[in-house]
Amino acid sequence: MPEAAPNRGRPRDAARDRALLDATLAVLAESGYGGLTTTAVAARAKVSTATLYRRWSSKEDLVIAAASTYIRDLKTPPGTGTLEGDLRAVLQDKAAALTGESGRLMRALVGEAAHNAALAEALTTAFVTPLRRRVEEIVRSAVHRGEIAPPEDADLLGDLVIGPMVSRFLLTSVPPDQVDEPAAARTADRLLPFLLRALGSDGCR
C-alpha cells in the first residue's frame, strides 16, 4: 500500500491573516480606497507583499475580505422583550458602529462602491443585509407578542434604520471620529419615535 503523500507548504497563519485585514482597515481609514496599496498594507502588517498575494490576489479581494471579517466580529444586541427596547438597542448599536471602525470603513468604500459591483455587493452583504434581517426579526417578535399589527412592506423596515443612520453619520462633513458615543446615542434615541410611529406602535411618544 503506497505511503500517503506528504503535505506541501506551511498552513495559513490565522494571526498573520488577521494582521493583514486589520492593516487594510487602518490604511483605508487613512487613505481611502483610491489611496490604498497592497505595499502599504503589507508594510503596516509587517509582512512582505508576497505573503499578502499568497492570500489575496488583488486589492479588491483584500478589501472585500476585510469588510466580511469585520462584520463577523460585530455582536447582535440581545432581545429586550419589547419593540421599543429592541429598536432602541439596534439603533444605538448602529450609531456606535457608524461612528467607529465600521463607519470609517463604509466612508472609505461607499463612493467606490457606486461604480464597483464587487465592493457594492460586499458592503451589502457585510452591513445592509444583516441589519435588515435584525429589524425583520424584531418586528416579527413584536407582532407575535401582539404589540403591533403585521406591517405592510416589511422588506423596507431595515432601510428605515439604514437610511437615517447613513445620512446622519456618513453623508455629513463631520468625520466619524469627531462624533462621540453619547452624541451618537442621543441621535439614535431621537430617531426611535419616528420608527415606532412608522410601525404603528402605541408606545411612541
N, C-alpha and C positions, 0 to 999 in steps of 0.2 A: 504494500500500500504506500503510495508516494507521500512524502512529507508535505505538510501544508506550507505554502509559500510565505516567506517572512513579510511582515508589514513594511511598507516602504514609506520613508519620510517620518517626520515627527508629527504628533497630533496637534491640532489647533490649540493655542493657548487662550483660554477664555478671558483671562485678565488682560492680555495684550489686545484682544478684540475690543474689550470694553474701554481700554485706554484710547484706542483709535476713535471709537464712537464718541466718547466724551470730548476728545480733542476736536472732532468735527463740529460738535455743537458750540464749543468755545470759539473756534475760528469763524463759524457762521455768525455768531453774535457780534464779533468784532468787525468782520469784513463783508458780510453779506454773501449771497450765493455767488455773485459775479466775482468777488474778490477771493473766494475760497480756492485754494490749490491743494493738490494731494501732497506736494512738498511741504507746505505749511502745516498740514495736519500731521504728517509723519514726524516733522520736527517737534511739534507740540507734544506728541505722544512718545517722543524719544525712541523712534524706530526708523528703520530705513524705508524708503519708498518701495523697495522690492517686497518688504514684508507687507506693506499695505496692499500692493497689487496682487499678492498671492491670495488675498481675502476678497477684494472688490476690484472689479476690472475698470471702473471709471469713477469720476467724481460723483456723477448722478447716483450710481449704485450705492456709494458710500453714504451719501446724504439720506437716501431712502432708508437704508439700514439704520442710521442714527435716529431718524424720526420714528421708525417702527419700534426700536428698542426703548426709546424714551416713553412712549405711551404705555408699554407693558409695565413700566415702573410706577405709573400713576395708580393710586388706590381709589376704588369706588367707595364713596361715602356710605356708611351703613344706614339702613332704613330707620326712620324715627317713629313710624306708626301713624303719621298724619300727612296729608297732602302738603299743607303749608310747611311743615318741618322738613319734609323730603325736598321740596323745591328750594327752600332756603339753603339747605345743605349743598345741593348741586350748584346753585348759583354762586355761593361763596367759594366752593371748591374751584369752579371755573374762573372766577375772578382772581383767586390766588394764583392759579396756574398761568393765566394770561399775563400776570404781572411778574412772573418768574421765568424759569428756563423755557417753559412751553411757549410763552408769549414771545420771547426772543427768537425762538426757532421759527414760529409762524411769521413773525415780522420779516425775518430774513428770507423766507421762501414764498410768501403769498404773491409777490409781484412776479417772480419767476414762474410760478405755477400757472399763471394766466396763459403762458404760451409753451408750457412743458407738460404734456399729458401725463407722463410718468410721475412727476412731482405732484401734480394735482391729485392724482389717484392716491399717492402716498399720504398727502395731507388729509384727504377724505377718510381714508382707512384709519389713520392714526388719531385724528381729532374729531371729525364730524360724526362719523358713524357710531362710535361708542357713546357719544353724548346723546344722539338721537335715541339710541336703544335704552339708555338710562332713563331719559324722560318718559319714553313709552312705558317702561316698567313702573315708574312712579305713578303714572296716570292709571294704568291697569289696576294697580293696588288700590288707588283711591276709589275707582269705580267699584271694585269688589267690596270695599268697606262701606259703600253707599254714600260717600262724601260728595260725589258728583255723578251726573249722568254721563253715559258714554259720549265723548266729544266727536264732532264731525272733523274730518280732515286730520285724523290723529297723526298721520305721517308728517305733518308740518309742525308739530308741537316742539320738537327739538330745535327747529330753526328759530322759534320764539326766544330761545335761550341763546343760541349761537349768534344770531344777528346783532342784538344789542351789545353783547359782550365784545364781539369783534369790532363793532363801531366805536364803542367806548374806549377800549384798551389798545387797539391796534391801528385804527384809522384816524388817529389824532397826532398832533405834533409833540405830545408828551411821551418821551421814551418810557417803556415799561419799568425800567429800574428806578424811575423817579416817582412812581406811584407806590406808596407804602401799603402794607396789608390792611391796616384799619380803614384807609380810604377805599380800597377795593371792596372790603366787606360792607361798607356803608352803601356803595353803589349797588351791590347785589341786593341789599335789603330794600332799596328804593325801587328796584325792578320787580320785586316779588309781588306787590299788589296788582300790577298790570298783568302779570302772568296768571295770577289766580282769577282775575276777572275774565280773562280770555277763556278760562276753563269753566266758568260759571260757578265758581266756588262761593258759598255763603260766608266763608271765613275771611274774605278780603275786606280790607278797611280803606 
